[in-house]
């Protein structure tokens, strides 16, 4: 258990509420501007499935085909959201930001359940909420899977730990939350292990054996999920989501551990990891672990690292898909260790009065907000040399392109067109980039044909992307809109072919 702290009892319920309200306001200030961006890439694919085949969008995940299993977040959510929000991207972004704010409060709650003192839990929640490492999670509508899954992971842990107490709420609430988390994202699979270890290591008022037995419903769900994924769905062996059991696991875990400490950073364009490289944040992580071990907190170190590993493992086995996005859930384990260290600072002698603690918490929040604001703007505006003059952030870059294409086509399209041909005709910003990269950038921005079908409101619309000099013919040559587009998505119509 965390050693007794003089500042432990100085943080009142009112002070906690004020601080968390301040974090909420800070998150809106720092990341609320992301709501003005349009959809990008996978968003259009998910929205088209929801609009054209809502049943398939949900139940298609239950087919015996290797790959992801996210019927709630990549299926049902978009079916319901499309009916409620239509193509209003602002509302999708607002919903994502609201869920993130709920997660901040739940992070505070779980850190307290993990025996972090109140000042430490507050700082941990602020670091999680304001981390620029989650910029793309908040900027990309398709990342609702991380947000929703995290919410139910936290509820599973909170209700699960509470159920270990005598006269506690029934454990089935935690089990239901676990099921919802599993329907949202694969990273949620190992939550029962996190619950069991937290109970054993932090000496909850129940024996470990009894805890294992009390979580029987979780283990049943875990077993059923594993059988379903391994024997029915199967694991993809190739492609971007190909699973590989080898050195990539250690490399990715080490990479994600360092990235979990990048609370304030300018993200690289794609953030994919190739060969392992030692980063300064690896040194910080090693020092952090060593510090807690010297303080005699081996149980806390084991809990934090165990949670990080089991939550990151489903992403770590992907050999070709290493992204900052995957740190949203497992980073809680690293943040827990950071929060404990921050709590030691906040309860030092100068801050042992209520006024002193209130003051240092206020200053901490202001500093974190200023840093988050700076880095969130940088992640919006930064242009990388390899993509000049395009934005380094692939989400922001493609959201701007898709919005331009939607706007220019929307003003010129024919309401009764039978098909659409889009011709890549102008390279304005090559600057060392191949034309194919610029063209792919535009096509991916609108999710290929999915975005164009949504724009026309036609699920059966025939769409073809091509380049100058290629055959423009479609299977239905009459009533076809032909557009010429450039690197930024600007389109001019050639005319409706009759």
N, C-alpha and C positions, 0 to 999 in steps of 0.2 A: 504494500500500500504506500502511496505517496507520503513522505514524511510530513508531519504536522507543520503547517505554515502560519506565521503570525498574521498574514494577510488573508487567510482563508475565510474568516468570518466577517471581514470588513466590507465585502461586496454584498450589498443588499439586493433584494429582488428588484427594487426600483432602478438601481444602478445597472443591473444586468439588462433590464428591459430597455433602458435608455441607450446603452451601448449597442445592443443588437438592432435597435431602431436606427442608430447612427450608421451601422454597417449597411443596413438596407438602403438608406438614402445614398450612401457612398456608392453602392453597387449600381443604383439607378443613374447616378451622375456619371460614373465611369463607363458603363456598358449600355445604358439606355439608348444611346445614339445608334447602336447596331440595329435597332428596330426599323430604321429608315432604309435599310438595304433590301434588295429584292431576293427572290429565290435563286439558288445556284445548284447546278449539277444534279446530284441525287434527289434533290427536292422535287424536281419535275417528274422524275421516274416514279417516285412514290405517290405523287399527287395524281399522275395519270392512271396508275393502277387503282387508286382509291375512287377516282371518278368513273372509270370505264368498267372495272370489274371488282366491286367492293368485296364480294364473297371470296374471290380468288386472292385478293390482297391480304386477307386474313388467313384463310384456310390453306392457301398455297404453301405456307410454311410447314404444314403437317405432312406434305408428300415425302416419299422416300427418296429424296434427292439430297446429296451432300451439300452442306452449307449452313448458313445462319438460321437461327430459330428465334425470330423476334416478332411474333404475330401481334403483340400488343402495340409496340412502338413503331414498327415499320408497316403495320397493317391497320389495326383498328383505330389507332390515334389519327392517322391521316384520313381514314374514311369519315370519322366524325368531324374532324377539323375542317375538311373540305366542305362538308355540308353546312358547317357553322360559319366559317371564315371565307369560303370561296378562294379567290386568288389574292386576298389581301395579306401580303407578307407581314405587314406591321403587326397584325393580330397573332400570327404564329410566333414571331419574335417576342412579343409581349408575354405570351403564355410560357415560353421557354425561360424568360427572365424571372417570372413569378415562381416557377418551379425551383429555379436556382436559389431564390431567396428562402423558400421553404427548406431547402437542403441546408442552407447556412444555419438556420435555427436547429435543425435536427443534428447537424454536426456538433454544435455546442452541447446538445442533450446527450449524445453518445459519448463525447469526450468526458462529460461529467460521470456517466455510467462507468467509464474506464478509469475512474478515480483521479482524473485531473482536477486540480483546484479550480474554483470559479474564474480567477483572473487568467489562468492558463487556458481554460476552455474558451474564454471570450477571445483571446488573441488567436487561438487556433481557428475559431470560426471566421474571424476577420481575414486571416491569411488565406483560408480556403475560398471565401467569398470574393475576395479582391484579386486573386491570382491571375496574372495575365497569361499564365500557361493554359488557362481555360478559355482563352479568347475565341478560338474557333468553335468550341462547344457552344458558346453563347451566340456566335455569329452565324452558325450554320443550322438551318431549320431541321435538317436530317439528323442532327445530334440530339434530338429529343430522346433517343434511346439511352444515352448516358445519363441525362437529367432524370428521367422517370425511374430508371433502374436504381440510381443512387438514392432517390427518395425512399424506395421500398427496401433497399438494402439497409438503410439507416433505421427504418421502422422495424424491420425484422430483428435487428440487433437490440434496439431499445426495448421492444416488447418481449423479446426473448430473455434478456437479462432481468427485466422486471418479473417475469414469470418464475424465476428461480427463487424468489422470496416466498416466505410463508404468507398465506392469505393474499397472494398476488393475482393479477389478472390471468385468465386462462391462456395457456401457451398457444392455442389454436390461432389467436390473432397474429402472432408472429409467423406461424406456418402459412397463413393466408398471404401475408405480406411477402413471404419468401416465394410463393408460387407466382405472384404478380411480378416480382423481380426477375424470375426465371423466364417469364413470358416476354420480358423486355430486353434482356441483354445477357449474353453468355457469361460475362464476368461475375454474375451473381451466384454462380453455381456453388461455390465453396463456403457460403455463409455459415452453415452448421459448424464447420471447423472453427471459425472465428468465435462463434458463440461458446463452444465448448472450451476453447483455450482461454477466453476472457474469464469464464467462470472459474476455471482451474487456477489460473495464474493470479487473478486479483482477489481470490479467496471470497467469493460470494458465499452467503450463508447457506450453502448446500454442498454436499459432497460431489466430487467430480463424477463418480459413478451414477449418482442420482441425477445429475445434470444430463448425462448421456441418455439415461432412460427417459427423462422428462422431455427430451427433444426427439422422441421416437418418430413423431410425425414428420419432422424435418428430414430425418434420415430416410424415411420411406419416400418422400418427395425427391430427395437427392438420388436415391437408387433408381427410381422410375425415370428420372430425367437422364441419368447416365445411360441406362438401357435404351431409352428412346433415341438419344443422340448417337450412340455407338452402333446399335443393331438396326435401327430403322433409318434415321437420317443419314448417318455415315459422316466421316470427316473428309473434307476435300483434300486431295493429294497434290493438286497443282493449281496454278493461277495465283492471283494476288492474295487470295485467302487460303492458299494451300498450307496445310499443317505439316510441320516438320519437327521431329524430336532429335535435337542435336545441340551443337554449340550455340545456335541461334537463341535458345531459351536463356542461357546465362547472359549472353550479350544483350538481349532485349531487357531482361530484368535489371541489369546494371544500368542500362540507358534510361529506363523508366524511373529508377531510383533517383538518378541525378536530375531528370526532368521534373520530378515531383517537388524539388526544392527551387525550381525556377518560378518563384512567385512573381517576379518582375523581370520580364524578358521580352525581347523582340523575336518573334517566332521566325524560323526559316521558312522558305516557300513551301516545301513539302514535308519537311521534318522527318524524312525517312532515314533510318540508321543503316549504314553499310557495315564496315568493319568497326569493331569496338575501339573507342578512343577515350582515354582517361580525361575527365573534365574536372574543373576545380570544384564542382558541386559533389563529385565523388569524395574529394577530400573533406568537404564539409560534412557529408553523411558519415564518414568514418569517425571524424572528430565528435560528432553528435552521439554516436553509439558509444564511443569510448567514455565520453563525459557521463552518460547515464550509468554505465557499468561501474565507473569509479564511485558514483553516488549509491551504488548497491541496488539499482533498479533493473536487474536482469529480467524480472518478470515483465516489466513494461517494454523493455527492448524486444523481448521475444514476441510479445503481443503485437507491437507495432510492425515489426518485420514480417511476422507470420501473416498478418492481415494483408500487408502489401503484396507478398508473394502469391498467396492463394487467390487474391483478386486480380492480380496482373497476369497470372499464368495462362488463362485462355487467350490473351492477346500475345503473350510471349512466344507461344508455339507457332505463330504466324511468321514465316521466314521473310516475307516481302511486304509486310504491312505494319511498319513501326511508326507510330504517329503520337504527337502530344495528346491527341484526343483520348487515347487509351489510359491516360494517367488520372482522369477525373475521379474514378471510384477508388482505385488502389492507393492514391496519394494520401488518403486519410491516415493510413498507417504511418507514413513519414511525418505528416503534419502533427500527429499525436506526439511524436518524440520532440518535434520543434516546440510544440505548445508546452510540454513539461519543462523544457529548458527556459522558455520565456517566462513561465510561472516563477521559476527560481529568481529571475531578475526582478520581476514585478513585486516580489515580497522581500526584497532586501531592506535593510534598515531605513534608508531614506523614505521608503514608501509604506511604512508600517502603520500609518494613520489612515483614516478613511479619506481625508482630503488629499493626502499624498498619493494614495492608490487611485482615487478618482482622477487626479491630475495626470498621472502617468498613463492611465488608460486613454484619457482624452487625447493626449499628445500622440500616443501610439496610433490611434485611429486616424488622426489628421495626417500623420506621416505616411501611413499605409494607403490612404485615399489619394494623396498627392502623387505617390509613386505609381499607383494603379492607373490614375488618370493619364499620366505622362506615357506610360507604356501601352495603354489601350489606344491612345492617339497614334503612337508610333506604329503599332501593328496595323492600323488603318491606312496610314499614309506611306509607309516605307516602300521604296522601289529598289529591288535588288538588281545589281549589275547584269545578271544573267537574263533578266526579263524586262529591262528598260524599254519603254517607260511604264510597263505594267506593274501593278501592285505586287509586292512580294507575297502577301497573303492570297492563296489560291481561292479562298472563299470570297473575299472582298473583290478580287479581280474578276471573278466569274459572275458575281452578283451584279456588278456594274455593267458587264458586257450583256448579260441576259436582259437587264432592264432596258438597255439601249435597243437591243434587237426587238423586244416586245413592243416598245414604243414606236419604233420606225415601221415595223410590219403592221402594227395595229391601225396605223393611219392610212395604210395603202391596200390592205388585203381585201379580197373579194369575198363577200359573205356566202356565196354559193360555189366556191372553188371545189373542184374534185380532187385536187392534188397541189402540192407545193414543191418547187425545185429551188434550192438555195445554192447559189454559185459563189464560191470563194474567188474573188476577182482582184483584190487589191491588198498588197502587203505594204503597209505604211511604216512599220516599226521593226524591220528585220534585225538590225544591229547585232549581227552574229547569230541570231536565231534562225533556224530553218523555217521555211514557209510552212512546212507541215506542222511544226509546233504551234505556230500562230493559228493555223486553221483548226487544229485539234482543240486548242484553247477555247475557240468560239463554239465549236460543236458540243464540247463537254459542258460549256457554261449553261446551255439550255437543255441539257440532258438528251441531246440528239433529237430524234423525232418526237419524243414525249413532250417537250416544251412547246413545239409548234402545234401539236394536236390540242394541247390545252388552250393555246392562244386562239385557235380557230373554233374550239368547242366541238371538235369532231374526233371521236375515238377511232373511226375507220379511215381517217384522212391519210392518203399516201404521201409520204414525205421523202425527199431525197436530197442529200448534200453531195455536191460535186464541185469540180473546178473548171476553169476555162478550158475549152478544147475537148471536154468529155461530152458524151452523148447525154442530152438533157431529157430524153424520152422517158415517160412513165408508162405503166401498163394501160392507163387511161389518158391518152394524149390530149383530150379536150377539156377545157375549163381548168387550166393549170396556172397558178400564180408562179411567176419566175422572179426571184429576187437576187440581186448581187450584193454581197456583204463584204465588209473589210475586217481588219484585225480587231476593231473595237465593237463590232456588232452593228454598225450603221448599215442599213439596208436601203437600196433603191430598186424600185420595181421595174422590170423589163416590160411587163405587160401581161395581160391574161391571154394565153394562147388558145385560139379557137380551132 
